[in-house]
């Protein structure tokens, strides 16, 4: 008898068992897709096998506001995980991606999607078999359908598919039902379990072999977002010329400046804060609050993908080093003692690692896309 230990369904049942035998699933979490975002948004509905893996692929992608796991394509309203897992509802595990079309396009969303799946498998995905794990793109309207069909045709040109046809259908979108709360952000909540599943199922190795180094899947005539600017760390010589001794010590040597004796700890003017070395946008004044620590404190980054965590330094609380993505500048640390109604995080940042761009100057200096973020209600 073949025992399958890496399926998403079995992993979910094991998780429920670990949380307590017979315990009812947690209620579905509400998606924060429009909580802090100002301006137009679009959504993409995508099925690609186990929704943990597809949702995680959109974490920290600039322009993506929210990715939520759920069910779509079937007959039963508000199905449960167990009902969908039975294969009798017609639903597929899927995700809803909410994104800012001025920062990322629908075609770029699909480019990310193709790189997470085996589009030639019509019986499920990797270790997960059954209709509920089959791939599909659910489109909202004729323009999304046009882009999806064109993207599918371009994806089929990947030589590593060895001529196998892409069987992922493009279907009309219907109701989307959020999955139970314990499935949301699963890669973040259960990182060890998630990684074991992704590698054990065969998905990780397939992605590496099939999609690594493949060029972006572009669609002619698709709507375009503002081109993403690249922020590159200057040479050592340039850094020493450009930065003050304190700025250099903080960003390049991981130093920490004195509290209450730095430039921005009590600054409240509207604007954004960028990497002092590269100009990479990092934080908004709308997310700045007075933490009482004597350092600039923020509830979240301006763009999640621009601020990265490097290493954990504590047990039982969050205290990770944060650095800029493009410039690799040491910025400070993130703790879990921030405002609870704003997510509970406190990004504690050195003033010497950042440069303030006033709201009135943002457009002229190339940061016009972030004006709406600055004009949001301040965290404190």
C-alpha positions as CSV (number, residue, x, y, z in Angstrom):
1,X,0.0,0.0,0.0
2,X,1.4,3.4,-1.0
3,X,1.2,5.9,1.9
4,X,1.1,9.5,0.8
5,X,2.5,11.7,3.5
6,X,3.1,15.0,1.6
7,X,-0.4,15.9,0.4
8,X,-1.9,19.2,1.3
9,X,-5.1,17.5,2.6
10,X,-3.2,15.1,4.9
11,X,-1.0,18.0,6.1
12,X,-4.1,20.0,6.9
13,X,-5.5,17.1,8.9
14,X,-2.3,16.7,10.8
15,X,-2.3,20.4,11.6
16,X,-5.8,20.1,12.9
17,X,-4.8,17.2,15.0
18,X,-1.8,19.1,16.5
19,X,-4.2,22.0,17.4
20,X,-6.4,19.7,19.3
21,X,-8.5,16.6,18.5
22,X,-12.0,17.5,17.5
23,X,-11.4,21.3,17.6
24,X,-13.5,23.2,15.1
25,X,-11.5,25.1,12.3
26,X,-10.8,28.7,13.0
27,X,-13.1,31.1,11.2
28,X,-11.9,32.6,7.9
29,X,-9.7,35.7,8.3
30,X,-10.9,38.8,6.7
31,X,-8.6,39.9,3.9
32,X,-7.0,43.3,4.6
33,X,-6.9,44.0,0.9
34,X,-8.4,47.6,1.1
35,X,-7.6,48.5,4.7
36,X,-4.7,50.8,4.0
37,X,-4.7,51.1,0.3
38,X,-5.9,54.2,-1.5
39,X,-6.7,54.1,-5.2
40,X,-7.9,51.5,-7.8
41,X,-7.3,47.8,-7.3
42,X,-7.7,44.7,-9.4
43,X,-8.1,41.0,-8.5
44,X,-6.8,37.8,-10.0
45,X,-8.3,34.4,-9.2
46,X,-5.8,31.5,-9.7
47,X,-5.9,27.8,-8.9
48,X,-2.6,26.0,-8.7
49,X,-2.9,23.0,-6.4
50,X,-2.3,23.5,-2.7
51,X,-3.2,27.1,-2.0
52,X,-0.5,27.4,0.6
53,X,2.2,27.4,-2.1
54,X,0.4,29.7,-4.5
55,X,-0.4,32.2,-1.8
56,X,3.1,32.3,-0.5
57,X,4.5,33.1,-4.0
58,X,2.8,36.5,-3.8
59,X,4.2,37.5,-0.4
60,X,6.3,40.6,-0.4
61,X,5.7,41.2,-4.2
62,X,5.7,45.0,-4.8
63,X,2.2,46.1,-5.9
64,X,0.4,43.1,-4.4
65,X,-1.9,44.3,-1.7
66,X,-3.2,40.9,-0.5
67,X,-3.2,37.2,-1.4
68,X,-5.9,35.1,0.2
69,X,-6.4,31.3,0.1
70,X,-9.9,30.0,-0.7
71,X,-12.2,28.0,-3.0
72,X,-13.8,28.8,-6.4
73,X,-15.2,27.2,-9.5
74,X,-17.7,24.9,-7.8
75,X,-21.4,24.6,-6.9
76,X,-21.6,24.7,-3.1
77,X,-21.7,28.1,-1.4
78,X,-19.3,28.6,1.5
79,X,-17.7,25.2,1.4
80,X,-15.4,23.8,4.1
81,X,-11.9,22.5,3.6
82,X,-13.1,19.0,4.2
83,X,-16.0,19.4,1.7
84,X,-13.7,20.7,-1.0
85,X,-11.2,18.0,-0.2
86,X,-13.8,15.3,-0.9
87,X,-13.8,16.3,-4.5
88,X,-17.6,16.5,-4.6
89,X,-18.1,20.3,-4.6
90,X,-16.5,21.2,-8.0
91,X,-14.4,23.8,-6.2
92,X,-10.7,24.1,-6.6
93,X,-8.2,25.3,-4.1
94,X,-7.3,28.8,-5.3
95,X,-6.2,32.2,-4.3
96,X,-7.5,35.7,-4.8
97,X,-4.7,38.2,-5.5
98,X,-5.6,41.9,-4.9
99,X,-3.1,44.2,-6.6
100,X,-2.4,47.8,-7.5
101,X,-2.4,48.0,-11.3
102,X,-0.2,51.1,-11.2
103,X,2.6,49.0,-9.7
104,X,2.1,45.5,-11.1
105,X,0.1,44.3,-14.1
106,X,-2.2,41.4,-14.5
107,X,0.3,40.0,-17.0
108,X,3.0,40.1,-14.4
109,X,0.7,38.4,-11.8
110,X,0.3,35.6,-14.3
111,X,4.1,35.4,-14.9
112,X,4.5,34.7,-11.2
113,X,1.7,32.2,-11.3
114,X,3.1,30.1,-14.1
115,X,6.4,29.7,-12.2
116,X,4.6,28.0,-9.3
117,X,2.8,25.2,-11.2
118,X,3.1,22.3,-13.6
119,X,0.7,23.5,-16.3
120,X,0.9,20.2,-18.2
121,X,-0.7,18.2,-15.4
122,X,-4.5,17.7,-15.7
123,X,-4.9,15.4,-12.7
124,X,-3.9,17.7,-9.9
125,X,-0.5,19.2,-8.8
126,X,2.4,17.1,-7.7
127,X,1.5,15.0,-4.6
128,X,-2.0,16.3,-4.6
129,X,-4.4,14.5,-6.9
130,X,-8.0,15.2,-7.8
131,X,-10.1,17.9,-9.5
132,X,-9.8,20.1,-6.4
133,X,-6.1,20.5,-7.1
134,X,-6.2,21.1,-10.8
135,X,-4.9,24.4,-12.2
136,X,-7.1,27.2,-13.7
137,X,-7.1,30.9,-14.3
138,X,-10.5,32.5,-13.5
139,X,-10.9,35.8,-15.4
140,X,-12.9,38.9,-14.7
141,X,-14.0,40.2,-18.1
142,X,-12.8,40.1,-21.7
143,X,-9.5,42.0,-21.1
144,X,-8.3,39.6,-18.4
145,X,-9.3,36.7,-20.7
146,X,-7.3,38.2,-23.6
147,X,-4.2,38.7,-21.4
148,X,-4.6,35.2,-19.9
149,X,-4.9,33.4,-23.2
150,X,-1.9,35.3,-24.6
151,X,0.1,34.6,-21.4
152,X,-0.7,30.9,-21.7
153,X,0.5,30.9,-25.3
154,X,3.8,32.5,-24.3
155,X,4.2,30.1,-21.3
156,X,3.8,27.2,-23.7
157,X,7.0,28.2,-25.4
158,X,9.1,27.2,-22.4
159,X,11.5,24.6,-23.9
160,X,11.7,22.8,-20.5
161,X,8.0,21.7,-21.0
162,X,9.4,19.5,-23.8
163,X,6.4,20.2,-26.0
164,X,3.8,19.0,-23.6
165,X,0.6,21.0,-24.0
166,X,-0.5,23.4,-21.3
167,X,-3.8,22.1,-19.9
168,X,-4.5,25.0,-17.5
169,X,-7.9,26.3,-18.6
170,X,-9.0,30.0,-18.7
171,X,-12.5,30.2,-17.2
172,X,-15.0,32.8,-16.2
173,X,-14.6,33.9,-12.6
174,X,-17.4,33.1,-10.2
175,X,-17.8,33.5,-6.4
176,X,-14.6,33.2,-4.3
177,X,-15.0,31.7,-0.8
178,X,-12.1,32.4,1.7
179,X,-10.6,29.4,3.3
180,X,-10.6,28.8,7.1
181,X,-8.3,31.1,9.1
182,X,-5.7,28.5,9.8
183,X,-5.0,28.2,6.1
184,X,-4.3,32.0,5.6
185,X,-0.6,33.0,5.6
186,X,0.2,29.3,6.3
187,X,3.9,29.7,5.1
188,X,4.4,32.4,7.6
189,X,2.5,30.7,10.5
190,X,4.0,27.2,10.0
191,X,7.3,27.7,8.0
192,X,8.9,24.4,8.8
193,X,5.7,22.4,8.0
194,X,5.2,24.5,4.8
195,X,8.8,23.9,3.6
196,X,8.6,20.2,4.3
197,X,5.4,20.0,2.3
198,X,6.6,22.1,-0.6
199,X,9.8,20.0,-1.0
200,X,8.2,16.7,-0.1
201,X,5.5,17.1,-2.7
202,X,7.9,17.7,-5.5
203,X,6.8,21.2,-6.3
204,X,10.0,22.9,-5.2
205,X,12.3,20.7,-7.4
206,X,9.9,21.0,-10.4
207,X,9.9,24.9,-10.2
208,X,13.7,24.9,-10.0
209,X,14.1,22.6,-13.0
210,X,11.4,24.0,-15.2
211,X,11.3,27.7,-14.6
212,X,14.7,28.8,-13.2
213,X,16.4,31.4,-15.6
214,X,13.4,31.5,-17.9
215,X,12.8,35.0,-19.2
216,X,9.6,37.0,-18.1
217,X,6.4,35.9,-19.8
218,X,5.4,39.1,-21.5
219,X,2.1,39.9,-23.3
220,X,2.0,42.3,-26.1
221,X,-0.6,45.0,-25.8
222,X,-1.2,44.3,-22.1
223,X,-1.7,47.3,-19.8
224,X,1.6,48.4,-18.3
225,X,2.5,49.6,-14.9
226,X,5.2,52.1,-14.1
227,X,8.5,50.3,-14.7
228,X,10.1,49.1,-11.5
229,X,13.1,51.0,-10.7
230,X,16.3,49.1,-9.8
231,X,18.2,50.2,-6.7
232,X,21.8,49.0,-6.7
233,X,24.4,49.3,-3.9
234,X,27.1,51.9,-4.8
235,X,30.7,50.9,-4.8
236,X,32.7,51.2,-1.5
237,X,34.5,54.3,-2.8
238,X,31.2,55.9,-3.7
239,X,29.6,55.1,-0.4
240,X,32.5,56.6,1.6
241,X,32.2,59.8,-0.5
242,X,28.4,60.0,-0.3
243,X,27.8,59.1,3.4
244,X,28.7,60.8,6.6
245,X,30.7,58.7,9.1
246,X,27.6,57.9,11.1
247,X,25.6,57.0,8.0
248,X,28.4,54.7,6.9
249,X,28.7,53.1,10.3
250,X,25.0,52.4,10.5
251,X,24.3,51.2,7.0
252,X,27.6,49.3,6.3
253,X,28.9,48.3,9.7
254,X,25.6,47.6,11.4
255,X,26.0,50.3,14.0
256,X,23.2,51.8,16.1
257,X,22.9,55.5,16.7
258,X,22.0,57.1,20.1
259,X,18.3,57.4,21.0
260,X,16.7,60.8,21.2
261,X,19.9,62.3,19.5
262,X,19.2,61.5,15.9
263,X,17.5,63.4,13.0
264,X,14.1,61.8,12.6
265,X,13.0,60.3,15.9
266,X,10.5,63.1,16.5
267,X,9.8,64.2,12.9
268,X,6.2,64.3,11.9
269,X,6.0,66.0,8.6
270,X,4.3,64.1,5.7
271,X,6.7,62.4,3.3
272,X,8.6,59.2,2.8
273,X,11.9,57.8,4.0
274,X,14.3,56.3,1.6
275,X,17.6,54.4,1.8
276,X,20.2,57.0,2.3
277,X,22.6,55.0,0.1
278,X,20.4,54.2,-2.9
279,X,17.1,56.2,-2.6
280,X,15.1,53.0,-2.4
281,X,11.6,53.9,-0.9
282,X,11.3,52.3,2.5
283,X,8.7,53.9,4.9
284,X,5.9,56.4,4.8
285,X,5.1,59.1,7.4
286,X,1.6,57.7,7.5
287,X,3.0,54.6,9.2
288,X,5.3,56.4,11.6
289,X,4.4,56.6,15.3
290,X,6.0,57.8,18.5
291,X,7.2,54.6,20.2
292,X,9.0,56.4,23.1
293,X,12.2,54.7,22.3
294,X,14.0,57.7,20.7
295,X,14.4,56.2,17.3
296,X,12.1,56.5,14.2
297,X,9.4,53.8,14.4
298,X,7.1,52.5,11.8
299,X,4.3,50.0,11.8
300,X,5.1,48.6,8.3
301,X,7.3,49.2,5.3
302,X,6.1,51.3,2.4
303,X,6.8,48.3,0.1
304,X,7.2,44.9,1.8
305,X,9.7,43.8,-0.9
306,X,12.0,46.7,-0.2
307,X,12.7,45.8,3.4
308,X,14.0,42.3,4.2
309,X,14.6,40.5,7.5
310,X,18.0,38.9,7.8
311,X,18.2,36.9,11.0
312,X,16.2,36.2,14.1
313,X,17.8,37.3,17.4
314,X,15.2,36.3,20.0
315,X,13.0,33.5,21.3
316,X,9.3,34.3,22.0
317,X,9.4,37.7,20.5
318,X,10.2,39.2,17.1
319,X,13.6,40.9,17.0
320,X,15.0,40.5,13.5
321,X,17.5,42.7,11.7
322,X,16.0,44.6,8.7
323,X,18.0,45.7,5.7
324,X,17.1,47.4,2.4
325,X,16.6,45.0,-0.5
326,X,18.5,46.9,-3.2
327,X,21.3,48.6,-1.3
328,X,21.7,45.9,1.5
329,X,21.9,48.7,4.0
330,X,21.5,47.9,7.7
331,X,18.4,49.8,8.7
332,X,17.6,48.6,12.3
333,X,15.3,45.9,13.8
334,X,11.7,44.9,13.9
335,X,9.9,44.0,17.1
336,X,6.5,42.7,18.0
337,X,5.6,45.5,20.5
338,X,4.0,47.9,18.0
339,X,0.4,49.2,17.9
340,X,-1.8,46.2,18.1
341,X,-4.5,47.7,15.8
342,X,-1.8,48.3,13.2
343,X,-0.5,44.8,13.0
344,X,1.6,44.8,16.2
345,X,5.0,45.4,14.7
346,X,7.6,48.2,15.4
347,X,10.2,48.8,12.8
348,X,12.9,50.6,14.8
349,X,15.1,52.4,12.3
350,X,18.3,54.4,12.5
351,X,17.9,58.0,11.2
352,X,21.3,57.7,9.7
353,X,20.2,54.9,7.5
354,X,17.3,56.9,5.9
355,X,16.7,60.1,4.1
356,X,13.4,62.1,4.3
357,X,11.6,63.2,1.1
358,X,8.9,65.8,1.9
359,X,5.5,65.3,0.3
360,X,5.8,68.5,-1.7
361,X,9.0,67.2,-3.3
362,X,8.1,63.6,-3.9
363,X,6.7,64.0,-7.4
364,X,9.7,66.0,-8.6
365,X,12.1,63.5,-7.1
366,X,10.4,60.5,-8.8
367,X,8.3,59.2,-5.9
368,X,4.9,60.4,-7.2
369,X,3.5,56.8,-7.1
370,X,3.7,57.0,-3.3
371,X,1.8,60.2,-2.7
372,X,-1.4,58.4,-1.9
373,X,0.4,56.3,0.7
374,X,1.7,59.4,2.5
375,X,-1.7,61.0,2.5
376,X,-3.2,58.0,4.3
377,X,-4.2,58.5,8.0
378,X,-1.0,58.5,10.1
379,X,-0.5,55.5,12.5
380,X,-0.2,57.8,15.4
